[in-house]
Amino acid sequence: MVELCEQIGEGSTANVYRGSWKGHNVAVKCIYPDFFRSNEGGVSFFAQEIETLSRQHHPFVLKLVGACLDPPEHGWVITEFMSTTLKEWLHGKGNRQKDRSVRLPPFEDRLVKAIEVAQAMQYLHEQNPKLVHRDLKPSNVFMDADMHVRVADFGHARFLKEKEQALTGETGTYVYMAPEVIRCEPYNEKCDVYSYAVILNELITGEYPYVETDYGPTEIALQVGGDKLRPKLPEDEDGQLEELIDLIKRSWDEDMSIRPSFATITCTLAEIQKKVITPV
């Protein structure tokens, strides 16, 4: 029996509560009844997310505890409880803004988070068939009490067989969306690499993507789709960030074939980490 406690989140399709189950804190996502009533494919969409999440077993991927599907009144997803998101950890609570509301975490800590997300995504992409997330962004990466990440929210995820491509345009969030997805062209798992590159740059700069512009999401999408816009790269006066900047630029390249795999990204970041950690 799950006991619902306080509400901790509210979205377009569900409310999220902190719950208690067998003495453990859990997160309970309760789908709005109107979502099932107004969406013909709502039940299958919900069932797909549950089935996808149930197959994931990795320390940096959110763990499913249970689920209940009895539409339209009951559609619950129960997962391990996470205290914050990568977005809140990096920027603080509240909406996108230019001025920081919290102190920027140390560079080494930001690099660790980047490596953990890359390891989670490597795990997803190395499944057979590959699992493509399609909505990777800081607010979909949760963090536990020890500040380790959990990649979450598999509502838009889909499995792709070897050499298979998807064709469902504008799936995800404009600011993190790959240009081929924006243009409604065929795409593969490298769309996640693009999204990750934007997150990696965000972690390194400590700034929201495109915060230096006055563009809204639609204008950003138009510019990115035309290969005319990418987030502002970090300043590197002493050349210390050269390898990171090169990795970011390759990872959000217009050409999907140039974007590295998450296995390569993980190895590259691990090598960079060795150079920046000061020996005790």
N, C-alpha and C positions, 0 to 999 in steps of 0.2 A: 504494500500500500504506500503510495507516494503522497506526502503531505505538502501542499503548496504553501509557501511562505510569501515573502514580499515580491512584488513585481520589480524586475531589474532591467527590462528592456521592452521596446515596442517597435514593431516594424509594419510593413505594408500588408503582410499576410498573417502575422502572429504576434502574440504577447509572450514574453519570456519571464519566467518566475524562478526564484531560488526555491528549491524543494528539499525535502528530507526523505531519504529512503534507507531503511535499515541502519539508521544512525549516521549516514553519509550525506553530505551536501551534494545535490545534483542540480542541474539546470533543466527546466521543463519548458519546451516551446509548445505553446497551445495555438494551433491554427484557428483562425476566425471561421465560424460556421459559414459566413457569407462567401469565404474563399471557395468552399466546396460548392455552394449553391450557384455561384456566378461563373465558375470555371468548369467547363465540361471535362477537361482533362485533369482537374484538381486532384482527384484520388490517385490516379496513376503517377502524377508528378510527386505527390507525397510519398507514395510507396517506393518510387525509384530512389528518392533521397535516402529513405530508411535502408533499402537493400544495399545501396552503395556504401553508406556509412558502416553497415554491419560487417562488411568485408575488409575493413581497414584495421590493421593491427601494427601500429608504429608509435614509438614514444612521442613523436611530434605531430601526430594526427589525432584530432578529437575522438574520444572513445564513446561509442554508443552504450548506454546502459539498458534501455528498453524503449518500447513504443506502443502506442494504442491507436488503432484506426477503426472508428465507428462513425463514419460521416453521416450528416454534416456536423453534428454536435461535438464529436470527439475526434481530434487528430493531434496526438501528443508525441513529441520526440523528447526522450530523456537521455541526457548525456552527463558526463562528468562536469562538475562545476568549475568554471574559470573565473578568476577575480577581475581580470581586465583584458584589454585588447592591445595589440601592437600599436595601433593608432593612439590610444590613450597613453600608453607608456612613453611614446615618442613625443606626442604633441600636447598631452593633457586632455581633459574633458572639454566638450564644447564643439562649436562649429569651426570650419576651416578659417584660419586667420593668419595674417602676416606676422604678428607679434607672438612670441612664445608665451605660453601660460605656465610651463614647467621648465625646469632646468634641463638642458640637453644631456642625456645620459653619456657616460664616457664612450669614447670611440671603440675601445675594446669590447664593451658590452653590446654596442650596436652591431659590431662585426659578428659576434656570437649569435645574435638573433638572425642575422642574414644567413649564416651557415645552417642554423637549425631549420629555417624555412626551406632552404635549398635541399637539405637532406630529406625533409618530408616530401617535397615535390619529386625528388629523385625516386623515392619509394613508389609514389603514385604512377609515375611515368614508366617505371620498369616492370609494372604488372603486365600480364598477358591475358586479355587485351589491356592496352594502356588506359589509364584513367586521366582524362583531361579535366581540370577543375573549372576553367572558363570564367571564374569570377574571383581571381586572386587579388586581394587588396588588404591593407593593414587592418581594417575593421572586421575582416573575416579570418584573422589570425588571432587566436586567444592566447592568454598567458596564465600559467598556474601560479601558485603561491611562491614557488621558487624561481619564477620569472623564466621558465622554459616555455617554448611556443607550442601551440596546437593549431594546425591548419584545420579550418572548419568550413561549414556552410557548403554542402554538396548539392544544393538544389539545382544548380545549372550544370553539374558535372555529367560527363558521358564517357562511355568506353569506346575506344577506337582500336580496331584491329590493325595489324602491321600494314603500313602503306595506305591505310584508309584515311580519307579526309572528311571533315564535317562541312556542312553548308547550312548554318543557321545564323544569319547575320545579326549583329548588334546584341550578342549574348554577353552580359557582363556589365561593367561600369565604365563609362566613356573615358575617364581620366586614365584608367589602367588598361584599356582595351587595345588590342593589336590592330594595326592598320588594315590588315586583310579581313579581319572580322568586321570592322567598321564599314568596309567597302562591300560586305556581303559576298566575299570571294571564298573559295574552298580553303580550309585551313587545317592544321594538325596540332599536335601537342606543343609546338613552338609558340603558339599564342600565349601559353602560360609563361614561357621564358620571357616574352616581351613584358608581360605584367610584372613579373619578378624584377626585371631590370628597372622598372619605374620605382618599385618598392626599395630595391637596393640603393638607388640614387637618393631616394627620400631618407633612408637610414643614414647615408653618408653625409648628406647636406644638412639634415635635420629640418628640412623645409618641405611643405606640401608641394606636390607637383604643380607647376605652372602658377604658383602664387605670385610670381614676379609679373604676371600678365593680368589683364582685366577680362580675360576670356571666360565665358561661361562654358558648361560642359558641351553644349552643341557646337560652339565655335572651336573648342579644343578638338572635338571629333573630326570636324571638317578639315582642320589644319593637319592633324595626325594622319588622316586618311589620304591626304595629298602629299604625304612625306615631307611636310614643310615645318614640322614642329616636334620637338622633344623637350622634356623638362630641362631646366638649367643644371648643367653639370657642376660638381664641386670645384671651388677654386683650389689650385695646386701650384702655389708659387715655388715650393722647394722640390717638387717632383716626387714627393712621397706617395702620392695617390695615383701615380701613372698606371700601375697595373689594374687597380680598381676601375679607373675611368675607362681603360681599354675594354675591360670585361663588360661594363655597363653598355658601352657603345656597340659592342658586338651583339650583346643580348637583346638590344632593341633595334637592331638593323632592319631595314625595310625588307631585305632578302631573308626569308625564313631559314634558308639553308646555311646562312652565315651564323645564325644564333646557335650558341653551344648547347649541348645537353646539360641536364642538371648534374649528371655525374662529373662532367668537366667543370661546371661552375663550383661544385662542392670542393673538388680537388684544388682548384685555383684559389678559392677563398681560404682553404686550410694552409696553403703555402704562404699566402699573404699574412695570415694570422701568426704564423711562426716568426715572421719578421717584425711584427709590431708589438708582440708581447715581450715586455722587459723581463729578462731572467731574474729570479729571486737571488 
